Amino acid sequence: MASRLIEPERIRALNDREPGADGRYVLYWMQQSQRAEHNPALEWAIQQANERSVPLVVAFCIVPDYPDGSPRHFAFMLEGVGVALRAVERRGAGTCVAVGDPVARIAELAADATEVVVDRGYLRHQRQWRDDLAAAVGCRVTQVEGDAVVPVDVASDHLETAARTLRPKIEQNRDRFVRELATTPLDRRDPSPPAGDVDLDELDDVTAVLERLGITGEPGPVDGFRGGTPAARAALDGFLSRLADYDDSRNRYGDD
């Protein structure tokens, strides 16, 4: 049977605040883990919302000046975000798409939250965002790591110089973290989530959104490649189907 347990090694408090007694919802800032499936941060946020008998709001923040971001990056990302947020809404959560400085915008949404849940980012600016947010808000901020099978801090407590030194540490911890993550039903729905800067329906036309936000230039979006879980699953299925003929066709070029 799949467990709803989130391993404690994935969970880290980023400040020493208590949950807000007057908060209207639990807020999950979806940033690194842009998906509605197999997402420990999302499941933890749902569990906290159920425990406090409040709804869940899932927020995403578009950062137009994200380092080295291009219209191609943004288009692919926002297609996937639109799919993920639609799936989150079907589970009963409210959604909010903000634009601008992520710390400032998420802190605004956190003013009405009993707790903020964040996923874990590994880049320097992502870590700084989370630290700054935890210092800026008046409620608890909890980080849940979901983008590594074995949590980074469990795998090693220092900088590894080679894969050969890290691999055995991952392997000795792997089995206890390779487990199916069941979804948690959300007890309370949110009929009136906070207003965002981009309506979810607008993400059906990401090109128009990018133009409105001034995200232009090259390289632009690529026809034939879409973001989102269904597109990723279709690409995987296509790849796996070709493996059946690998022995016979591996040396053939093209369709001949």
Salt bridges, closest charged atoms under 4 A:
GLU7 OE1 - ARG10 NE 2.88
GLU7 OE2 - ARG179 NE 3.95
GLU9 OE2 - ARG176 NH1 2.97
ASP16 OD1 - ARG17 NH1 3.56
GLU18 OE1 - ARG140 NH2 3.60
GLU37 OE1 - ARG233 NH2 2.91
GLU43 OE2 - ARG91 NH1 2.89
GLU79 OE2 - ARG226 NH1 3.32
GLU89 OE1 - ARG86 NH1 3.81
GLU108 OE1 - ARG105 NH1 2.42
GLU115 OE1 - ARG52 NH2 2.59
ASP119 OD1 - ARG130 NH2 3.06
GLU145 OE1 - ARG120 NH1 3.13
ASP147 OD1 - ARG35 NH1 2.83
ASP153 OD2 - ARG120 NH1 3.30
ASP157 OD1 - HIS158 ND1 2.82
GLU160 OE2 - HIS158 NE2 3.40
GLU160 OE2 - LYS169 NZ 2.61
ASP175 OD1 - ARG174 NE 3.40
ASP197 OD2 - ARG105 NH2 2.76
ASP201 OD1 - ARG86 NH2 2.29
GLU202 OE1 - ARG212 NH2 3.15
